[in-house]
Amino acid sequence: MHIDIVPNRTSRPAILLRESYREGKKVKKRTIANLSSLPMEQVEMLRLVLKGKKVAEVGKLFKKITTKHHGHVDAVLLTIKKLGLEKLISARRCPERDRIVGALVARICSADSKLAATRWWKTTTLPELLDLGDTDEDDVYEAMDWLLERQARIEKKLAKRHLHNDDLVLYDLTSSYFEGVTCPLAARGKSRDRKKNTLQVNYGLVTDRRGCPVAVSVYEGNTADSTTLLEQAERVRDDFGIERVVLAGDRGMITQKQIDVLRERDTFDWLTALKTGGIRKLVEGGTIQLDLFDERNLFECTHEDYPGERLVACRNPVLARKRAHKRESMLEATTRELEKVQGMVERGRLRGQDKIGVRVGKVIDKYKMSKHIMLDIQDDSFSFTRDEANIAAEATLDGIYVIRTSLPKERMDAAEAVRRYKDLTNVECAFKSLKSVDLLVRPIRHRLERRVRAHIFFCMLAYYVQWHMVEALRPLLFADEDQEAKETRDPVAPAQRSAKALKKVRGRKLEDGSEVHSFRSLLHLMSTITRDLCCRPDDDEHSNTFTLDTTPDEKQSQVLELLKQISV
């Protein structure tokens, strides 16, 4: 007798107990019983019995002593090994290196405080894989101090890997809020986190054109963006040995003052954009003729105010409509609030030019529409009108932006200049990942300056690992796999996902019918691979033990195979 499993197209397979018999020279089968209602576990046990094998209860064969999560830890450690990051941190293995690597794995898999990380990794195989033993948070802090001393050497090695002469170097500055008042780096400044009345710590990130992080620098919270640019440019040239540097930064980072200094140094080129005032001057002077945009969405020009530079004027109709809609909605909101103030004055509830001015100022500051509203404030009256001429003048510039660069056309044509400027979004993606649920660089709670610097550098290294993992796992994620299309598409038109990526987003399925994942959910899936410590029921739990790892399913095997293909 034997068991046959007969597949059905639209329902679960039929499980039949059959026996074979012979009629003359033919071998035939007959069904003895239908076992389709039995669970597969019982069917498999019956199959073993029919094969003459002994069957025993699992609990009588061995018992599990502990179960620890293993798959996600193994995936991150595999990536670190493929990147050679351990060797970058320290050529020789030492307790400090193991603690840093362990903390990096914890930061990527379950971002939390250093104290929570040492609690978390006890639920995984990380301590035994890295021989972390009884490592606690104080040991991790000491290892971070050790890591900070090696930052310059590590960043030089990363720069050697990812930066080369004439390559585009992306740079931007952001801030994170600080909890406490004792750190010398914490100061009141512009909060990119929109956290009012909090101290800030600024940090600037240097990446290659893809957004792969190379170096990070930490500044006091009241440091202006542009004042850090020259320091970083000279660092890339002198410390990283890049003879020709092409810096890309937004218009708030690479200002005219910075360009005047860069122009004096032959080793630097730049790629940035003009501010609104500069664009308006070009339009009013006739350098940018708006009717040219009727036939094309970008053209190149020069101007005497920008000697030795090329200007690439672009107009995006979609962006123009968005800006017009936003301006109108803000004007409507301002008008409604000012009408309330006007009613308060008319009813006598608000008197005095000073008091009325303060109340009006709150509205104007809230919506930032002061340039489009004309005010008339008296002691006992208040009126306002929209400055339609000013609004119309601004509307003519909707959707227009101008890229400026010192690179000659032979090295970078107009379309390429626009694409490379848009690469700055890669740095914004890095900041978003560092700050959000991925790596949680904020809030910063360290009291000592060196600990703040070490914390931010440590988070950058964690992002370096995660960035490579995401790139390798693109086929399984919602991410767009067709990266080459970015180099050929219209540089001015809004970015669009490929048809394949849109199909993944809409159907939430891959071509093989399996689920599409985010990076975070894929790590959770990998964590279901466990390592169980077992022993026989009657054996000593401290001596006669063995381990059993969960067999990876098809998706988990795909993850591991893709990570094995990482190279630098």
Secondary structure, 3 states (H helix, E strand, C coil): CEEEEECCCCCCCEEEEEEEEEECCEEEEEEEEECCCCCHHHHHHHHHHHCCCCCCCHHHHCEEEEEEECHHHHHHHHHHHHHCHHHHHCCCCCHHHHHHHHHHHHHHHCCCCHHHHHHHHHHECHHHHHCCCCCCHHHHHHHHHHHHHCHHHHHHHHHHHHCCCCCEEEEEEEEEEECCCCCCCCECCCCCCCCCCCEEEEEEEEECCCCCEEEEEEEECCCCCHHHHHHHHHHHHHHCCCCCEEEECCCCCCCHHHHHHHHCCCCEEEEEECCHHHHHHHHHCCCCCHHHHHCCCEEEECCCCCCCCEEEEEECHHHHHHHHHHHHHHHHHHHHHHHHHHHHHHCCCCCCHHHHHHHHHHHHHHHCCHHHEEEEECCCCEEEEECHHHHHHHHCCCCEEEEEECCCCCCCCHHHHHHHHHCCHHHHHHHHHHHCCCCCCCCECCCCHHHHHHHHHHHHHHHHHHHHHHHHCHHHECCCCCCHHHHCCCCCCCCCCCHHHHHHHHHCECCCCCECECHHHHHHHHCCCEEEEEECCCCCCCCCEEEEECCCCHHHHHHHHHHHCCCC
